[in-house]
């Protein structure tokens, strides 16, 4: 079995999807535990504790996402690294904002 760029890209994108799903599941559970932003609902300390378990998966998902495009595109190595880093940073921001929405859904569904 020959390892190609396409198979590496599929592996990296699959890892990104798995990591983001795990992170969003953990953030939803953090929202169900309490409101960590205002502290009005539930137990905010438990929510922060649960939330901190999901953040590494969020970072891993953005790194895998950026690496996917760094592997698949056909540019010189410097441009591939630059594109991978920029996409990783952009995806981290997008994943984080959507993660806050997921956590808010957990709060609204529970309280």
N, C-alpha and C positions, 0 to 999 in steps of 0.2 A: 504494500500500500504506500503510494507516494504522497508525501505531504506537500500540498501546494498552497499558494497564497490565498486561494479561495477557501480552502478548508480551514486555514488559520483564521481568516476573516469570519467564517461561520462560527468557529469556536469562540472567538473573542466577543462577537455580538451576542451569542447565546449566553455567555457568562455575564455580559452586561445586563441582559434582560433578567436573568435569575437573580443577580445582586439587587437590581432595582425593585423587583417584586418582593424580595425578602425585606428590604429596607422599608418599603411602603406598608407591608404587613406589620412590621414592628412599630412604625409611626402611627398606624391606625390603632394598635393596641395601647400606645402611649396616650392617644386621645381618649380612648375608653377609660383609662385610669384616672385622668384628670386634666385640667387646663393648666399647662405649664406657663402660659403667657400671663394670664391675669390672676390665677390662683383661686378663682371663684368656685369652680366645679371640682369635685373629687379631691384627690390627693396630688398636689402639684409636685411634691418631692418624688413620689413614685413615678409620675409621668416623666420627669426629667431623667430619672434613672433608666427607665425603659427606652426613652428617646435616645439616650447616649449609646445604647446598644445597636441602634439602627444606622448611626452616622458612618461607621466604617464601611458598611455595605454601599452607602451612597457614594463615598469616595471611590470605592472599587469599581462601581458601575460606571462612573464618569471616566476613570482611567481605561477601562476596557472599551468603552465607546470611542474615546479618542484614538486608542491604539488600533481599533478596527480600521479606521480610515487611514491611519498612518501606514498600515500594512497593504491595503488594497489599491491605493492610488499609485500611479506610475509617474512620479516626479523625482528630481534629485533628493538625496537623503536629507539635506537641510530643510527643504520645503516640506517634506513628509513629517519631519519632527515638529516643525512650526505648526503645521495644520493639525497634527495630533494634539499638541499642547493647547492650541486655541480651542479646538472642539471639546477637549476634556474640561477646560475652564467654563466654556459656555454651557456644556451639558450639566456641569455641577450646579450652576446657578439655576437652570431650568428644573433639574431634578429636585433641588432644595425648595424652590417655590411651590412646585407641585406637591412635594412632601408635606409642606405646611397646610396645603388644602386637604390632603388626605387625613392629617391629624385633626383638622377642624371637622371633617366628616365624622370621625370617631367621637368627638365631643358632642356634636349635634345628635348623633344616633344613640348615644348613651344617656345624656342628661336632658 
